[in-house]
Amino acid sequence: MMHRSFFPTLMFRLIGALLLTLSVMTPVQAREWQRAELPGVVLYSDGYPHELQRWALKLQLFDALLRKQSGVAASDAQSGSPLTIYLLDEGKDIERLTGRENLNGFYSPSSEGSFLLASRAPAYHKDRMSGQISLFHEYTHHFMYRHFASAWPAWYREGFAEYASAITFDVDRTARLGLPNWPRLEHIDRAPMPIEQILKASVDEFKPDDKARFYAWSWQLVHLLMSSPEDRSRLDRYLSLYSSGLDPIVAARAAFGDLSGLQGRMLSHAADPRGSAVIPVDIGNNAEVPVTALSPEDSRLIDVRLMRIAGGDQKAALKAVQAFVTAYPSNPQGRLELALALKDSNPSEARTSALTAMSLAPGDARALAIWSEIAFRQLKSNPASMPEDWDKIRSQLVAAIGPDTRDPMVLSSLFRSYLAEPRKPTAQAVAAMDEALTLQPESYELRSLGVYSFALQGRDRDAQRTARILASDPHSGSLGTRALEVLERIEQRRVRAN
């Protein structure tokens, strides 16, 4: 029999142990991640293996449909750097990671590697954005940026992603196109958006509610223009004129005629609930995609990486990375995460962490690239630095970049070092930059660097084309505008010099 005076002491000890356990076992740390690979895609999910296999099948079907409709060969999937997709349980997980409300999906063409967040929320709903809609929307963005180097307007990029995201697949693997994007219809029922505003708008200029209206009316316009061969032909002409640099309103009038007539058609257009087409999709025999369960260490690494790259609470992200490094001091990827988390706030400690990662994984070129980037920053801030100081660090990068290097971050780091110094890049640095842009053309940063690389090579048309792509992008318009302004100043100086 337990002595009465002993019971409270034992109880408090048990409660204390429980609280300590709960403080250590945060929801992020408790997740167990699964991994699967598709051509050009790495998938992670914190759900059950069979869930990941089901979502992998959906993505295979969707990718095959986009390729069938656009004429992009399946072999191109292996030609670039892979897209990483993280599938979480519900939208609230994404909101918590990003610190943004009402977010069910997120795509970032980061220079570290393009990634996508989506939820496994039920596949199709008429009243809210589902996980499938968000996944398809964001994957469409990646597909368009990766495979079509064209300056397309914000309304078309977002409207087509909205159009594609409503696609569903039947059990016989046929795709149903042209379905209503139900969650957007409530915005269609409100005040219409003028056609001129749609054609000229950038996503960044809208407040959240107006942004939702813009997405809705962009979808409505794309749905209208995809509904007949004649309208698709007009749309193709418009996109060609716009990509050539023509003013969006001038291009629209040339392709569509009277814009008030187009506005009227858009207002009266209604999507058929049955869809506009049924298309069979072939993905071959499609054996089940193998799924690998990550170890507790690797699962926790995914958690801390997501906290950092998703852009939410960065103080909490730093604490999580520091805790990981304390728990797993010999993990080189953890040291790299710490270097990346500290490189802006504490470059000296970040450089030390990157150096530790290099010692733990001597053959890891990315560890060297991150260490070099931090070292170059410190040289740039030091007015006493000499060219030979830059060359000493740069020589290690040159030695690490070989014919088989396919990491855009590593390849572009050599070119960036010359811009930071500044000094005219070598032929090897320019070639590495060209390869980086080929591997990851969707990256805003790499496209911006590509503008200057092309300009330095005298490839003026490529520089202008790449800058126009940036300027027309819904999320990088300011980068492109600045690039175009720089190119204009360069051209003016050339004219004056002649």
N, C-alpha and C positions, 0 to 999 in steps of 0.2 A: 504494500500500500504506500502511495506517495505521500510524503510529509507535507502538511498544508503550507508551511512557510517556504518550502522549496518550490511550490507550484508557480507563484508569481515570477520568481527569478527565471525559471525555465521558460515560462510563457514569453517574457520580454526578450529572452535570447532567441527564441524561435521567431518572434516577430521581427527582431533586428536582422536575423539571417535572411528572412523572406524579403524584407525591404532592400537589403543589400543585393540580393539576387535580382530583384526587379529593376534596380537601378543599373545593373550591368547588362541585363538581358533586354535591351531596347527592342522595339518592333523591327527596326532595321536589321539588328544583329541576328534576330531570330529567323530570318528568311533563309530558306534553302533553295539555291538556284539550280536550274537545269539548263543544259546547253545543247543546241543543235546547229547544224550547218547546212546551208543551201548554196548553190552557185552565186557567189558575190554577196552573200548575206550570212552573218552570224547572229543567231537568235538566243536570247536568254529569257527564261521565265521563272518566276518564283512560285509557280503552281505545280500541278502533278504532271508527270511525263506525258500521259495521254493527251492532256490539254495542249502541251507544246507541239505534239505531233499534229493535232487538229489545226492549230494555227499555222503551222508550217505548210500544211496542205492548202489552206486558204491563200497563203501568200504565193505559193507556187502557181495556183490557178490564176490569181490576179496578175502576177507578173507575166505569165504566158499570154493572157488576154491583152495586156498593154502592148506586148511585143507583136502579137498578131495584128492588132489594129494600127500599129505605127510602122511596122516593117523592120523593127530592130531585131537583129539576129540573136538567138539564145546564147551563142558563143561569146557575145560581148559581155555577158555577165561576169566572166572571169578576167576581163581585160583591165579592170580598174581596182582600186583599193576597196575592201569590203565595207558594206554598211553594217553597223551593229544595231540590233533592235532589242530593246528591253520591254518585256510584256509584264505588266503589274496587274494586281487583282482588280482594282477599280480606279476610277478617275481621281478619287480623293488621294490616292497614293501619289499620283502625278502632281496634284495641286500642292501637296505637302513638300515634295522634293523641289519643285520649281518656285514655290512661294507665290503662285498665281492662281486666282480663283477661276472656276468654270473652265478648267482645262482638262481635256480627256486625251490629248495627244500632243506631241511636240517633236519637231525635227530640227536638227542642228548640223549643218555642213561644217563642223569644226575642223580647224587645221590639225587637231590631234587625230582626226578620223570622224567621218560622218556617223551620227547616231540618231536613233528614233526612239521615243518613248510612246507607248500606247497601253491601253488597259485591255483586260480580257472581259470587259463588261459584255452582257448579252449582245448577240450579233446584230440585231436590227430592230429599231424602235421608231415609232411614228412621233413620239413626243420628246425624245432627247437624243443627243449624240451618243452613239454606241461605241464600244471598243473597235468593232470592225470598221465602222465609218471613219473613225479617227485614224486607224492604221492605214486604210486604203487612201485616205486623203494625203497623209504625210508621205506615204510611199510613192504616190503619184508625183509629188514635188521632187522627190529624189530621182525618180525615173526621168522626169523632164529635164532637170538640171544636168543629170549625168549624160544623157544621150542626145540632147538637142541644144547645141550652142547657138541659140537664137535670142535676140532681144525681143521678148514678148511682154505685153503690158500686164499690169497687176491684175486687172479684171479677168483676163484670159487664164493666167496661171492659177488664180484662186478659183475662178469659176469652173475650169476644167477639172481641178482636183475635187471640187464639190460634186461635179457631174459623175466622175469616176468612182467616188466614194460610195455612191448609192447602188453600185452594181451588186447583184447577189448571184449565188451559184446554186443550181439545183443538184439533187443527188446524182444525176447522170453527168455532172460536170459541165453542164451548159450554163452560159452566163446570160443574165438578163440585164440589158442596157436601157438607159433612158428612164429609169424609175424616178418618181418624185423624191427629192431630198427632203423628207418629211420635217425634220427639225428646223429647216430653213423657211418652210411655208408660212409660219406665223409672221415672219418679217415681210413676206410678200403681201400679206393682207393689210399691212400698214401703209403709210404714205409712200408713194413710189419715189425712186431716186432718179433724177434727171439723167438722160443718156449721156450728155456731155460730161457730167460729173463722174459717171462710171468709167468712161473712156479715158479720162485724164487722171483719175485718183491714184494715190499711193496708199497702201495699207496703214502706214505709220501716221497719216494725218487724221485718222478717225479716233474718236473716243470709243470705248468698248461696245456700246449699244449701236452706234453708227457703223462700227466695223462689222457687226453681225448683219446689219442691213446691206452693207456693201457686198459681203459674201453671198447673201441671199440673192440679190439682184444680179450679181455676176453669174451665179449659177443659172438664173432664169434666162439671161442673155445667151450663155453657152448652150443651154438646153434647146433654146429656140433655133440657134444656128447649126446645131447638130441634128436637127429633125428632118432635114431633106437634103438631097444631093446638091441642089441649087444653092442653098444657104451654106453648106459646107464649102462649096467652091468660092463663095463670096468671102467666107471667113479666111480661107487660105490666102486669098488675094490681099485681104486686109493685113494679115500677119506678115506677109512678104513686104508690103509697103511700109509697115511700121518698123520692121527689122532693118530696113534700108536707111532709117533715120528720119522718115517723113513725120510731120506733126500728127499726133493721134487723131485729131478731128479731121484734118485734111485727108488722111489715109482712110478714115471711116467713110467719109462722103464719097471718096473715089470707089470704094468697094461696095458700099451698101446704098448709096444714093441719098435721098432725103432722110435726115436723121429723125425728123419728127415722125415719119412713117415707120422707121425702125422702133422708135419709142412706143408707138401705138401697138405694133405687133408684139413687142415684149410685154406690154401691160396686159394684153388679152390672151397671151399664150398660157396654156394649161398642160402640165405634164400628165400623160396617160398613166394611171395607176398600174396598168398591166405592163408598162415599159414599151420601148420602141423597137427592140430587136432581141432575138434569142440566138446566141452564137455558141457552137460547141468549142470546147477548149481541150487541147491535147497536151498532156504532160508525160506521155509515155506510160510505162508500166507503173511508175510511181510507187516503188517499194517504200515501206514505212521509213521515215527519216530517223536515223539513230539518235537517241537522246542520252546524254551523259550527265550524271548527277555530279555537281561540283562538291569538292571537299569543304568542310566548315571554313577552312582558311581562305579558299578561293571564293566562297560565297560571301564571306565578310569583305573581301577585297572588292567585289562587285558593289556591295552596299556603299562602301566609302567612296568609291569612284563615282557612283551615281549622285551621291550627295554633293560632290564637288562640281561635276560637269553640268548638273541640271540647273545650277544658277540660283538656288534657294538660299538658305541660311548658311553663309560661308564660314561664320565663326563656328557653328556646329559641325560643319564639314571638316574644318581644320582639326577640331578636337577629335573627331572620329578617325581621321587619318593618323593623328599622333597616337591615339590609343591602339590602332592597328600595328603601327611600327613598334610600339612597346611590347605588344603581344607576340609579334612575329618579326623580330629584328633582322632575320636573315632573308627576308623576302624582298628581292630587288624591286618588284613592282610597287610594293608599299613605299619604298624609299623614293621612287619616282613620283608617286602620288603626293608625297610630302613636299618634294621639290616643286612640283607644279602648284600646290596649294600656297607655297610660301614665296614664289618667285617675285611677286609684286610687293609684298609687305616686308619680307625679310630675305633679300637676295643672297646675303652671305650664308645664312643657314640653309637656304635652298640649294646653293652651289655645293655645300658640304654633303647634303643628302643625296644630290645627284652623283657626286663623286663616290659615295658609298655604294650606290646602285651600280656604278661602273665596276667597282671592285668585286661586287657580288655576282655580276653577270658581264664578264669582260667582252663578250662578243655582241652585246646589245647595242646596236647603233643608235637606237632611240635614246638610251641613257646618255650616250655621248652627245647627241644633238641637244638635249635639254641642258646638260651641263654647259655646253658651248654657248647656248643662247644666254644663259645667266652670266657667263664670263664675259661675253661681248657687251652686255648691258653695263657691266661694271667698268669695262674699258672705255665705253662711250662717256660715262659720267666722270672719268678721270682725265683732266686736261693734259696731264703729263704722259699719257699713253703714246706709244710710238708704233709706226706701221709694223715693225717686227714683232711687237706684242700680239697684234691681231693675227699675223701670219703664223705665229707659233701655235696658237689655238686652232686656227683654220687648217693647218697641215694635218691635224688628227682627223678632222672631218673629211678632208680630201682622201686620206688613206682608207677611211671607213666606207666611202661611197664607191661601189663597184658596179659592174654591168647588171648584176642581179638585184640591186637595191630597189625595192618597190614601196618604200615607206615615204609618202609625200612630205611628211614632217621633216624627215632626215634630209631628203633631197633639197627642199626649199630652204633649209637652214643655212646652207652654204651661200646661196644667193642673197639671203637676208643680211648676212654678215657684211657684205660689200655695201649694201644700202646704209647700214648702220655706221660704217666707218667714217665717211663714205669714200668709196674708191670704185673705179670701173671694174665690173665683174669679169672674171676670166671666162674663157670659152667653156671650160668645164662647169663653172657655176651656172652659166646660161643654159647649157644642155641639161643640167640637173633640174633647173627650174622648169624647163619645157616638159621634162618627164613627169615632174610632180603635178603639173597642171593637166597633163594627159591622164594621169591616174585618178585624180580627184577634181574634175572640172567644176563640180558643184560648190566648192569652197569659195566663200567670199574673199577670204584673205589671199588664197592662191590666185584667184582671178585678178585681184588688185595688184599683186606682185607681177602677174603675167603681163599686165598693161605696161609696166615699166620695163620689163624684160624685152617685150616686143619693140618698144620705143627705142631702147638702147641698141637693138639689132637693126634698126631702120625698117622694121616690119610695121609700117604705119597703119595699114589696113587691118591687120590683126589686132593692133593696139586699140584702134577706134572701135572695132567690132566687140572686143572684150569689154571695153569701158561702157559701151551702150547696153550690153547684157547686164552689167552691174547697175547701171542707172535705171533700167526698166524693172529690175527685181523688186518685188513688194517689200523686201526686208533689207535691202542694201543700196537703196537709191542714192543716199548721200555719198556713199563711197564712190559710186559710179559718176556722180555729178562732179565730185572733186577730181576724179581721174580725167574726165573730159576737159575740165578747166585747165589742168596741167598740160594735157596734150595740145590744147589751143594755144597756150603760152609758148610751148616749144615750137609750134608751127610759126607763130608770129616772130619769134627770134630768128628762125631760119630765113623767113622772108626778108627781115631787116638786114640779116648778114649777107644776103645775096644782092 
